[in-house]
Amino acid sequence: MKGTSVLWLLLLISLLCGSTNQARLTVSPSSSQLFEGDSLSLICGAEDSPAGWTVRRNTPKRQRSRCGDGWGKQVVSSCTINYIFKRDSGVYWCECGEGITSNTVNITVTGGPVILQSPVLPVMEGDSITLLCKSKSTHSNLPAVFYKDGSVIRTESTGHMTIPHVSLSDEGLYKCHISHHGESPPSWITVTALPTDSAPPAVSIHQPLVLRVICHLVVFCPYVITTVLMVSLYLQRPSATAPHPHPEQKLTEDFDVMEVTIEHHF
């Protein structure tokens, strides 16, 4: 009886959770860095049934703690942190049942004066991204210097830096600096390669030629079949000039016919 109850529980969990590919964690605001005191919403999205998903996190002090257990407020399958602290920095994900998890996001909370607003989720190769260097003390955009892997990329007067058509080489550790304000913490930007099956198959370029060959075969096949049948019938027909099986008898018969003909004339 106990084993049956466990099976029913596992079935119920699978129905509520759906498959791993259907769960996805999104955050609002969509930034990997936040100022201390900001609010954060984490949402577990699932195509079939979002109910049953719980937001969990790993921080330097606690591992696999769930939303509502000393931090955040869980409502259905979303978690809200109204006032975020530096200690809330960590890795967040959605979980349902045992071992059924979503993607992970890395959130950094700083008490410093500058943050770099960058994509919190991986970026697909070929897309464009915009990085924003933001100061806590002012709402206006200030000139900022952007860095990748410790090297200066360029300075932007608006504080925005756009990378069009992202490639795999753009993946790395980014940060920014605003003069007289400070520097942001570093954030890793992940770039996902395009799937190989997105390219059209090589055989597609030969499709017009294949179609033309098929059309010619359809048109000329009846003529070929007719010709073959006629030749076959002709070969099977008995020959009018076939040699007589006994040449001597044939010669005698010819003479007899000639004699009868001569007698008749006389």
C-alpha positions in Angstrom: 0.0 0.0 0.0 2.9 2.3 0.8 4.5 1.7 -2.6 1.2 2.5 -4.3 1.0 5.8 -2.5 4.5 6.7 -3.5 3.7 6.0 -7.1 0.6 8.2 -7.0 2.6 11.0 -5.4 5.3 10.8 -8.1 2.6 10.8 -10.8 1.0 13.9 -9.2 4.3 15.7 -9.1 5.1 14.9 -12.7 1.7 16.2 -13.7 2.1 19.4 -11.8 5.7 20.0 -12.9 5.6 19.0 -16.5 9.0 18.3 -18.0 12.3 20.0 -17.3 12.4 21.7 -20.7 9.0 23.4 -20.0 10.3 25.3 -16.8 12.1 28.6 -17.1 13.1 31.1 -14.5 12.8 34.8 -15.5 13.6 37.8 -13.3 12.4 41.4 -13.2 14.2 43.7 -13.6 16.1 41.7 -16.2 19.6 42.5 -14.9 22.3 40.4 -13.3 23.2 43.3 -11.0 21.1 45.2 -8.5 21.5 48.0 -6.0 21.0 47.1 -2.4 17.4 48.2 -1.6 16.0 47.3 -5.0 13.1 44.9 -5.4 13.3 41.6 -7.4 10.7 39.3 -8.8 11.5 35.7 -9.8 9.0 33.9 -11.9 8.8 30.2 -12.7 7.3 29.7 -16.1 5.9 26.4 -17.4 3.8 25.7 -20.5 1.5 23.1 -18.9 1.0 23.9 -15.2 3.1 26.5 -13.4 1.6 25.4 -10.0 4.0 23.4 -7.9 7.2 25.2 -8.8 9.3 26.7 -6.0 12.1 29.3 -6.2 15.3 28.2 -4.5 18.8 29.7 -4.2 22.4 29.1 -3.2 24.1 31.9 -1.2 27.5 31.9 0.5 25.7 31.3 3.9 22.8 29.0 2.9 22.4 26.2 0.3 19.1 25.2 -1.4 17.0 27.5 0.7 13.5 28.0 -0.6 11.6 31.3 -1.1 9.6 32.1 2.0 12.1 30.4 4.3 13.6 33.5 5.8 13.7 35.5 2.5 11.2 36.5 -0.1 7.5 35.9 -0.5 6.2 32.9 -2.5 2.9 33.4 -4.4 1.9 30.4 -6.6 5.1 29.9 -8.7 6.7 33.4 -8.3 8.9 34.9 -5.6 9.2 38.5 -4.7 11.9 40.2 -2.6 10.7 43.7 -1.8 14.1 44.9 -0.3 17.1 43.1 -1.5 20.4 43.0 0.5 24.0 42.2 -0.4 23.5 38.8 1.4 20.9 37.9 -1.3 23.6 37.6 -3.9 23.6 34.1 -5.3 22.3 31.6 -7.8 18.6 31.2 -8.2 16.5 28.5 -9.9 13.0 26.9 -10.0 12.5 23.4 -8.6 9.6 21.0 -8.5 9.6 17.6 -6.8 13.0 16.0 -6.4 15.6 16.9 -9.0 13.3 18.6 -11.5 14.8 22.0 -12.0 14.9 25.0 -14.4 17.7 27.1 -15.7 19.8 29.1 -13.2 20.4 32.8 -12.9 23.2 34.6 -11.1 22.2 37.7 -9.2 24.8 40.2 -7.7 23.6 42.8 -5.2 26.0 45.6 -4.4 26.2 48.4 -1.9 28.4 50.3 -4.2 27.5 53.4 -6.3 27.6 51.8 -9.8 26.1 48.7 -11.4 26.3 47.2 -14.9 22.8 46.2 -16.2 23.5 43.3 -18.5 21.4 40.3 -19.7 20.7 37.9 -16.9 20.0 35.0 -19.3 22.3 33.6 -22.0 22.3 35.6 -25.3 21.7 33.7 -28.6 24.5 34.1 -31.2 23.5 36.8 -33.8 21.3 38.8 -31.4 22.2 42.3 -30.2 22.6 43.3 -26.5 22.8 46.7 -24.8 24.7 47.2 -21.6 23.9 50.1 -19.3 26.3 51.6 -16.7 24.1 53.0 -14.0 24.9 55.3 -11.0 22.8 55.1 -7.9 23.2 58.8 -7.1 21.7 60.1 -10.3 18.9 59.1 -12.6 20.6 60.6 -15.7 22.9 58.5 -17.9 26.6 59.5 -17.5 29.6 58.8 -19.7 31.0 55.4 -18.9 34.0 53.3 -19.8 33.3 49.6 -20.6 35.6 46.7 -20.0 35.7 43.1 -21.1 38.0 40.6 -19.4 40.0 43.5 -17.8 40.6 45.4 -21.1 38.9 48.6 -22.2 36.4 48.2 -25.0 35.4 51.8 -25.5 33.9 54.9 -23.8 30.2 55.8 -24.3 28.9 59.3 -23.6 25.4 58.0 -22.9 26.4 55.2 -20.6 24.9 52.7 -23.1 27.0 50.2 -25.1 25.3 48.1 -27.8 26.9 45.0 -29.3 25.1 44.1 -32.5 25.2 40.6 -33.9 26.8 39.0 -30.9 29.3 36.2 -31.6 30.8 33.5 -29.4 33.9 35.7 -29.0 31.8 38.3 -27.2 31.3 36.0 -24.2 33.2 37.1 -21.2 33.4 39.1 -18.0 32.2 42.7 -18.3 32.2 45.7 -16.0 32.0 49.5 -16.3 33.3 52.7 -14.7 31.8 56.1 -14.2 34.2 58.9 -13.5 33.9 60.4 -10.0 31.3 57.7 -9.1 33.0 54.4 -9.1 33.2 51.0 -10.8 30.6 48.2 -11.1 31.1 44.6 -10.0 31.9 42.3 -12.9 29.2 40.2 -14.6 29.6 37.2 -16.9 27.7 37.3 -20.2 27.0 33.9 -21.8 26.6 33.6 -25.6 24.8 30.5 -26.9 25.7 29.1 -30.3 23.1 28.8 -33.0 21.8 25.2 -33.4 23.4 23.4 -36.4 20.0 22.3 -37.8 19.1 25.9 -38.4 21.1 25.9 -41.6 19.2 24.7 -44.7 20.2 21.2 -46.0 22.7 21.1 -48.7 20.5 18.9 -50.9 18.0 21.7 -51.2 20.1 23.5 -53.9 19.6 20.4 -56.2 15.8 20.3 -55.8 15.1 22.2 -59.2 17.3 19.8 -61.1 15.7 16.7 -59.5 12.2 18.0 -60.4 13.2 18.6 -64.0 14.6 15.0 -64.3 11.4 13.6 -62.8 9.2 15.7 -65.2 11.3 14.4 -68.2 10.9 10.8 -67.0 7.1 11.2 -66.6 6.8 12.6 -70.1 9.1 10.2 -72.0 8.3 7.0 -70.1 5.1 6.2 -72.1 7.0 6.5 -75.4 9.8 4.3 -74.2 7.3 1.7 -72.9 5.4 1.7 -76.2 8.6 1.3 -78.3 9.8 -1.6 -76.2 6.4 -3.3 -76.6 6.4 -2.9 -80.4 9.9 -4.2 -80.7 9.0 -7.2 -78.5 5.9 -8.0 -80.6 7.8 -7.7 -83.8 10.5 -10.1 -82.6 7.8 -12.7 -81.5 6.0 -12.6 -84.9 6.7 -15.7 -87.1 9.1 -14.8 -90.0 7.6 -15.0 -93.6 11.0 -15.8 -95.0 11.9 -18.6 -92.7 13.9 -21.5 -94.5 12.1 -24.7 -95.3 13.0 -27.5 -92.9 13.8 -29.9 -95.9 15.3 -28.0 -98.8 15.2 -31.1 -101.2 11.5 -31.6 -100.6 10.9 -28.0 -101.2 12.7 -28.1 -104.5 10.6 -31.2 -105.6 7.4 -29.5 -104.7 8.3 -26.5 -106.8 9.0 -28.7 -109.8 5.7 -30.5 -109.4 3.8 -27.2 -109.3 5.6 -26.1 -112.5 4.7 -29.3 -114.3 1.0 -29.0 -113.4 1.0 -25.5 -114.6 2.6 -26.4 -118.0 0.1 -29.3 -118.5 -2.8 -27.1 -117.8 -1.7 -24.6 -120.4 -1.4 -27.2 -123.1 
